[in-house]
Amino acid sequence: MIHTTLPATPAAAAPRGVLASLSLAMLLSSLGTSIANVGLPTLAQAFGASFQQVQWVVLAYLLAITTAVVSVGRLGDLLGRKRLLLAGIGLFTGASLLCGLAPSLWLLIAARAVQGLGAAVMMALAMALVADAVPKARTGSAMGLLGTMSAVGTALGPTLGGALITGWGWPALFFINLPLGGAAMWLARRYLPADRERAATQRPRFDIAGTVLLAATLAAYALAMTLGRGHWGVLNAALLAGAGVGLALFVWVEHRAAGRAGGAAPLVPLALFSKGPALGAGFAMGALVTTVVMATLVVGPFYLSGALGLGAAQVGLAMSCGPLVSALAGVPAGGLVDRLGTQRTTVAGLIAMAAGSAALALLPAVWPASGVLGYVAALAVITAGYALFQAANNTAVMAGAGMQRGVVSGLLNLSRNLGLVTGASAMGAVFAWGVGGQGTATAMPGEVLRGMQATFGAAVALVVGAMCIALVARASSRHGD
């Protein structure tokens, strides 16, 4: 038997319980991303390892999410979203226990990869289940809430992680997930709508060839963007070329699978992209916009410390403004989507992001006295715009997903992750180019300022590109009507 998810009815699920379960799942996956970063120095000391070795505690988690998120979304469509979400929560929680008990660094890294697989399930299926379990008129608000919980997890990670390490040591970074995972499991079992059985004759086979190809392609791309910590070399170029070849092979395999009667269902049905411009535009815009968001996280600390002379604690406080604004803006942004529609709010969010990026590029030169206050204000505009864009874009894309919400949700999360890994590498390279040949560690304040201007000048161009995509998709949609 195969399972899909029953449409929600008032009797089938309590909306507050549904949203609580999905929100906690989203919180756990984002918390897992950010909480480990603060523990890297402690882990290096505990295991007698170098930074290059302990950074794989973070990379293994991100790589697992990136390579698996589309596949697990498709599995949710085929096997039943509630059932697979429960399995994902259980996998994440069990892997967290193994992380805390790991006797060696490499076992910890392996457990983190498994934890990332569980996080991929939670990320992909949380958004897919919103469309199943929440009335259409409230979808925007629900998407905004999930965005808020993702931002809360990201913002909470460093602070909570620091407190846990101080009080109970590094295993507490992972043991904290045990009660949270148990609560998420209980809420999901109780409140999510049940999966509905489908006749065995309707069951398509899972696309193993496409899954392996996509995972290898995404792993090659992610490694090309992350290995070398910003220093591009032959290995990076070879991995990127391999990712390009893998993408071409993947499209060919999916096209063949779609045309073969009685074969496996394509992992990514290419026919999805022929239904209208919303899906492809949404994925492209998501990747561009999260590249800009990552630039604030990568470049911001160098500017605050190198150009403005802030200490580590002050840098952390200023940087926390972004996730805090995103968390506060998520639910109101979702409400605006429900009232104004997705197209207008998407463009409004992009305009705010372009304005904030332009301010970061221009304010320090035009108004040097703006200092930290100017930086924080511009960052707040960027993150508020991102919250508005994310709620609108996620709602628009999921509205056109039909019964394939799992794979579409996986693709949405994939576009976000690809933007993050690209932003960490590409925008970091733009910053280094702007700083010049002296290197970021020894750069003078004026050189850091030039790097800042180059980075956020490029960010403006990326957001304008996303805006052009939005306007073209809007025009194409009207022409199709």
N, C-alpha and C positions, 0 to 999 in steps of 0.2 A: 504494500500500500504506500501511497504518497500523500503528503498532507499539504494543504494550503491553509491560510488563516481565514476564519469566518469574518464577515463584515461585522463591525461593532454595532450593537444595539444597546439601549439603556439597560436592558436586563442582562446583557452579556458581560458588561464590564463597567465598573465605576470609573468615570473619567479621571478623578483625582488619583485613584490607586494606579491606573494605567500610567499617568504622567509621572507619578512618583517612582514607579519601577523603571521606566525608561530613562528618567532623569538620573537616577542613581547609577544605572549602567553606564550612561555617558560620563558621569562624574568619575567613576572608577577608571575608565579607559584614559581620560585626560590626566587624572592624578598619577597614573602609572608612568606617563610620559615625563612629568616635571619633577616628581618627588625624588627620583634617583639621582638627578644632576647634583643636588647639594651634597650627596653622600660620596661623590667620587674621590675627594681627597682622603676621606676616612677609609674607603675601600682600598685605595692604593696602599695606605699604611697597614691595614689589617692583613692584606694578602702579599705584601712586599712586592707590589707590581708598579709598573710605570703608568703615566697618564695615558699613553697610547694603548695600553692594555685595558685599563679600567673603563675607557670611553666606550668599549664594546658592550658594557652593561646598558648603556643608553642606545647605542646603534643596533644591537640585536633586537631590542623591543621595537624600534622604529622600522627596521627592515622587515620584521615579521608582519607588522601591520600593513606596510606598503605592499608587500608581495601577496598577502592573503586576502585583503579586504574585498576585492571583487569576487573572488572564488567563493568565499563564505556567504556573500550576499546572494549569489546564484544558488548555492546549496539551500539557503533559506527559502527561495522560491520553490525549490523542488521538494524539500523534505518537510517544510512547515516552519514558519518563522519563530513561533513561540518555543517549539521543541528545540530548535538550534540555539536560540538565545539562552535558554536554560543551560544547555551544554556549554555554551561559551562562558557564562558566568561561573559555572562549576570549574571549567578549565582554568580560567583566570585565578580563581580563589585557590585551587589546588597548587597551581604553579607559584603563587605568592608564598604558600607554605614552604615549598621546595626552595625558593629563593632565600628565605630567612634561615633555612637549615643547611644551606650549601657549605660544604667543607673546603671548597677550593673556588678560585675565581672562575675557572672555565665551566664548572658545574653551575655556578651562579649565572653565567652568561647563557648557558643552554636553557636553564629554567626561565630566564627573562625572555628568550625567544618563544617559549611555550606560552608564557604570560601574554606576550604580544599577539599571539594567535587568538587567545581568548578575547583580548581587547578588540581585535579586528571584527570578531563576531558581534560584540556589543555595539561597536560604532556603526557597523553596516545595518544591523537589524533594528536598532533603536529608531532610526529615521524611517525605515520601511514600515515599522509597526505603527507609527503615528498615523499614517494614511489609513491603516486598517481599523484603528481603535478610537480615533478622534473625529468628531463631526467636521465636515469639510469647511464650514464657516469658521472653525477655530484652528484650522491647520497652521496658519501663520503664527498664531500665538504659541502653539505647541512647539513649532520649529524654533521660535525665539527662545522658549524656555530651555530646549536642548542646547542651543548655542550658549545660553547663560551658564548652564551647568558645566559645559566644556570649558568656558572661560574661568569659572570658579575653581575647577580642578587644576587648571594651569596655574592660576594665581596662588592657590592654597599650597601647592606642592612644596616650593622652597621653604616657606615659613613652617609648615607642619613638619617637613623633613628635618629641618634644623632642630626643632624642639624634640622630635623623637630620638634623633641621634644623641643629643645632649643627655636625655633622660634614660634611654634604654639601649643605646648602641645601634649599629647599622641594621641588624635584623629587624628592628621595629619598623623600618621603612616599608617592609613587605608584610609583616604580621598585621599591620593596621588594616590591610585589605580583607582579613578573615572575617571580622564582624560585619564590615560593610558588604562584602560579597554574600554573606549569609542573609543579610537583610534584603539585598537585591534579589536573591533567589526566592525568598519567601514572597515578596511583593509580586514578582513576575508570575509565579505559580498561582497566586491567588487572584490577580486582577486582569492579567492579559487574556484576550479572547482566545478560545480554544482553536486548535488547528482542525481543519475539516478533511476528512478522508476523500481521496480521489481514486477512481477505479484503477486497478493495476495496468489495464490496457492503455491508460492515458499517461503512464509514467515514462518520461524521456530519460535516456541514460545521461549520466554526468559526463561532461566534456573533459576527459583526463588530459588529452593531448594539448588542448587549448590552455588548460590550467597550468600545466608544466611550462609551456612556452611563455605564458604571461608572467608567471612567477620568476622565471629566469631572466626575462627581459627587464622587469621592474627591479630585480636585485642588481643586475648589471648597471642600470641607470643610477640607482641610489648609491651604489658603491663608487661609481665614477664621480658622483657629486660630493661624496663625503671623505673618501680616502685622501690622505695627504694634507688634510686640514688646510685647504685653500691653496696648496701648491700643486699646480697642474703638471702632470707628467705623462710618460708614455703609457703607463698602466691605466691612467684615467681615460686617455684617448682611446685605448683599445677597448675598455669597458663600454665607453659611449658608443663606439662603432658596433660592438656586439649588441648593444641595446637596440640600435637602429635596425640591424639585421633581424633580431628577434621580433621586433614589431612588425616588420614586413611579413615574416613567416606566420606570425599570429593572425594577421588579417587574412592571409591566404587560407590557413587552416579553418578559421571561422567561416569564411565564405564557402568552403567545401562542405563543412558540417551542415550549414544551412540548406544546401542544395541536395543533401543525401537523404533520401527517404528511409525511415526506420533506423537512422543512426543516432548518435548522441546529439542532444540539444546543444547548440553553441553556448559557450560560456558567456560571451557577449553577443547577443543577437544584433548583427549589423543593421537589420531592418529597423531597429529602434531609431536610428539616426535619420531615417527617411520619412518619419512621421511628422517632422517639423523642425524648425531651427532651435527650439528651446533647449533640447538636451545637449547638443554639441556646444551651443553657445554658453550654456550654464557651466559645463565642465571647463571650457577654455577660460571663461572669466574667473572661475574659482581658482584655477592654477595661477593666473596672473596676479590676482588680488592677494592670495596668501604668500606669494613671493614678496610682495611689498610689506606685508605684516612681519614676515621673518626678518626683513631688513631692519626694522625697528629693534628687534631683539639682538641682532648680530652687531649692528653699527652703534646703536645707542650707548652701550657701556663705554666704548672707546671715546665717543664725543664727550660724554658727561665727565669722564675721568681725565682724558687727555687735553680737552679744550677748556672745560669749565672747572677743572681741578677738584672735583668732588671725591670724597672718600668712598670706600666700598659700601658702607652702610647707607650713605646718601644716594649712591648710584642705585642700590637696590630699591630704596624708597621711591625714587623717581621712576624707575622702570616698572614698579608695581601699578602705576597709574593706568597703564594700558589694559591689562587684564581686569582691573577693577571697573573701569569705564565699560568695557565689553560686557562684564557680568551685570552691571546695572542697566545697560541699554538693551539687553537681549529681549526681555519680555515686552517692554514698550515698543521695540522695533517690530516684534511679531504682531502686536495689536495694530500698528500702522499698516502692515501688509494686509491684514484682514479688512481694514477700512478703505485703503487707497488702491489696493491691487499690487501685483508683483512688478509690473513693468515700471511704473512711476517710482516705486520705492527702490528698485534696483538702481535706476539712474541717480536718484537722490543720494543713495549711499556712496556711489562711485564719485559723485561731485564732491561730497564731503571728504572722501579719501584723497582726491586730487588736490583739494584746497589744503588739507593738512600736510601732505607731502611737499607741496610748494612752499608752505610756511617753514618747514624744517630746512629746506634748501636755501631759502632767501632771508629768513628772519635774522640769523646770526650776523649776516653781512650788512643788511639794511638797518637793523636795530640791535646793535651789540648788547645794549643794556637789558634786552629781554631775558638773556641768561637762561636759568633753569625754568623760570616761570613760562617763558616763551616755548621752550622745548616741551614742557608738560602740557601746555594748552594745545599745541599742534598735535601731540601724540593722542590727546583726548579726542580731537576731531577725527583723526584717522581711525581710531578704534571704535568710536561711535558710528562712523560711516561703515566700517566693516561689519558691525553687528546688524545694521540695517540691511546692507547688501546680502549678508549670509542668510538672514531670515527670509528675504524676498527670493533669492536665487534658489535656496533649498526647496521652498514651497513651489516655485514655478516648475522646477525640474521634476519633483516628485508627483506633481499633478499630471504630468504626461507619461508617467511610468507604467500605468495600467497594472496588470497582474505581475509584472516583472520588477516590482519595487525593490526587492532585495538586491539584484544586480545593479540597478540604477543608483540605489543608496551607496552600494560599494564603490561605484564609479565616482560619485560625488566625494566620498571620503578619500578616494585615490587622488583625485585632482587636488584636494587640499594638501595631502602628504607630499605629492610631487612638487607643489608650490613651495612647501616648507624646505625640502631638501635642496631645491634649486635656489631658493633665496639664500640659504646658508652659504652656498658655494658662490653662485654668480654675483649676488649683491656684495658679498664679502670681497670678491675679486675687484668689483668696481670701486669699492672703498679703498682697497690697497692701491689701485691704479691712481686714484685721486690724491692719495697721500704722497705718492712718489717713491723714489728708490730708497729712502731711509728706513722704511719698515714702520709698522704701526707701533711697535713697542717703544721706539726712541723718537717718534715724530714730535715735532714742535706743535703748539696749539694751532698756529696758522695752517700747517699742513693737514692736521686732523680736520680742521674746518673745510678745507678744500675737498677732502675725502667725503665729508658729510654732504657737501653740496653736489658732488658728482653722484653719490648714491641716491639721493632723493630727487635729483633731476631725472635720473633713470626711473625712479619710482613713479614720478608724474607721467612719464611716457608710457609705462606699463598700465597705469590706471586709465589713461586716455585710450589706450588700445582696447582695454576691457569695455570702456564706454562705447567705442565704435562698434564692437561686437554686439553690445546690447541694442544699439540703435538699428543696426542692420537686421538683427533677429526680429526686432519689433516691426520693422518695415516689411520683412519677408512674411511675417505672420499675418499682417494686415492684407498683403497681396494675395496670400493663400486663401484668406476668407472671402 
